[in-house]
């Protein structure tokens, strides 16, 4: 087990076919992800799995029950041909202070914006986050999130597959490390094509996703 990043909130596994990826996760792990809800107007929805504590995995893909959005779906979903771990999020104690500190250290994580989704039980979750895809399109540098007054997704009794390891590859790892440090976090990096890999503990043993 490697050391997990400071303030890790969640990992994002994006897919062009949400139902197929949820079924594949269930088959490989023996754990069925829970429906998370729809991102209304954005054309996506998600399923969630706890990674232990207040960490979780978000599996996100097109929502067949919504009309196609006016613009591209978030996280490059429209351009995917297979499921892929596209990015990750951290939740610092004070989002605004963390953004200011990162900018002072030479990295701008992007503007903070509000988002929401409605859970299947009708509960509206609202949060604020930075636009990590614009700030660093590789997805290797996390975006920042603040759940505010909303209950954290892990508070709803999600199925659990504890996170054992998280790592990434990048063509220039030394170019990524100072940006992670500016955000007060870290990620094990080695040289290679851009990619994020994580391993979870499951009833069927450790399972790795890329």
N, C-alpha and C positions, 0 to 999 in steps of 0.2 A: 504493500500500500504506500503510495507516495503522499507527500504533504499536500493537502487540498488548499486552493487559493484563499487568501483572507477575504472575508465578506462575500463569499460565493453565495448567490441567490438561486440561480437556475441555469441550466443548459438548454439550448434550443436545437431540437432535431426537426429540421424542415423536410417536407415531402410533397411530391406532386399528387400523391394519392393517400389521403389520411387514413381511410379505412384499411387499406392494404398494409400500411406501415404499423398501425395499431395491432393488426392481426399478426404480423411478423414478430413484433415485440412480445406479444402474448405467447406465441409458439416457442420462441427462443428462451424466454425467461420463466414461463409458467405464471406470470403475473399480468393481469389485464389492466391497462391504463384506464383511469377514470375520465369520463367526459368532463371537459373544463368549461366550454361555452363558446359562444360566437363573438367575433370582433365585428360588431354591426357596422355595415357600410364599407368594410375593408375587404370583404370577401373571403375571410379565413375563420377557422375555428380550431380548437385544440383539445388534446387529451393530456392528462397529467399523471406523473408517478413521483412519489416522494423519493428523494435520494438520502434520506436520513436527516433528522433535525429540521431546520428550516430551509433545506436545499431541496430542489425538485427538478424534474425533467419535463420540459414542455415539448410535446409532439404537435407540430402545427402544419396545416395544409389547407388547400382550398375547401370552402364550405359549399357543398352542392345545393344547400337550401337558400343561398343568397345569390342575387344576380351578380354578374361580373362587375367589379368596381370600375370606376371611371379611369383609374390609373393602374399601374402594376401593383400586385399584391406585395406586402411587406416581406422582407428577408429573402428576396429573390426566388420566391416559391414558383413563380411562373416559368422560370428558366431551368428548373430542376428536372432531371430525368430519373433520379433515384433519391431515396432518403439520404440526408447528409447532416452531420452536426455543423451548423453554420455559424454559431456564435454563442456567447455566454454573458451572464449578467452578474454584477455585484450590487450589494445593497449596503452602502456605507452608513454609519450612524447619522450623518447629516449630509444629504445629497448636495445641497447648495454649497456647503463648505468644501465638499470633496471636489466639486466642479471648479471652484475658485482656486483651490490648492493645485489641482492638475494644471490649470492655465498658468499659474505662477511658476510651475516647473517646466513649462514649455509644451504642454500637450493640451489641446482644446477638445474635450469630449463631445462638444456640440451643445446646441440649445436644449433646455429642458422643456418637455411638452407633456400635456395631460393625455391619458388614454383610459379606456374602460372596456369591460366585457360583461356580459350577463351570464351568470351560471345557469345550469339547467333548472335549478330550483327558483329562479327568478331574481336572485340576489345580484345587485349591481356592484361590481368591483371597480374601483377607480384608483389610478396610480399615476405617478409622474416618472418620466424616464428621459435619458439622453438618446439622441439618434446615433447609435454606434456605427451603423452601416455607412452613414455619411462621413463620420469622423475618421473611421478606419475601415475601408471596405473589406479587408481580409477576414473580419470577424474574430480575429485572434485577440484583439484588444476589447475588453468587455464594455458593454454599455452599463450605465448606472440606473438603478431603479429605487423608488421610494413608494412603499405601499400606503403611506399616510394612515388614515383612519380605517381603511378597508382591512378585513381579515386577510392574513397571509394565505396563499393557496394551500399551504401544508396544514392549515388549521381545520380543513374540512374532512380530515380522515382519509387521506389518499392511500392507495396501496403502496407498499414500500419495497424498493430494491436499493439497499445501501450503496452509496458511491464508494468504490475502492480506489480508483485511480483516475486522474485526468491529465492529459498531456497534449502537446501540439507540435506540429512541424511548420517551419517557415523557411523560405529561401535565404533570409537574412535574420537569424534569430537575434543577433546583437542590435538590430534596428528596432526590434519589438520590445526588448527588455526594459529600456528606459521609459517607454510609454506605460508599461505595467507598473513600474515603480512610481511614476507620477500619479497613478490612481491608488497607490497604497496596496497593491496586490501583486501576485506573481503567478506564473504558469510554467511548468516544465517544458522547455523548448529544445528541439534539435533541428538540424538542417534537413530540408526536404521540401516537397510541394506543400502549399498551404493546406492544413488539415487539422482537425481536432478529434481526439479519440478519448473515449471514457469506458471504464469497466465497472459494472455493477455486480453485487452479490445477489444471487437468486436461488430459488428452490432447486434449480437445475445446475447450480454452480456458477462461477464467474462468467459473465458474458460481456464481450467488448463490442462497442458500436463506434463507427467512424463518422 
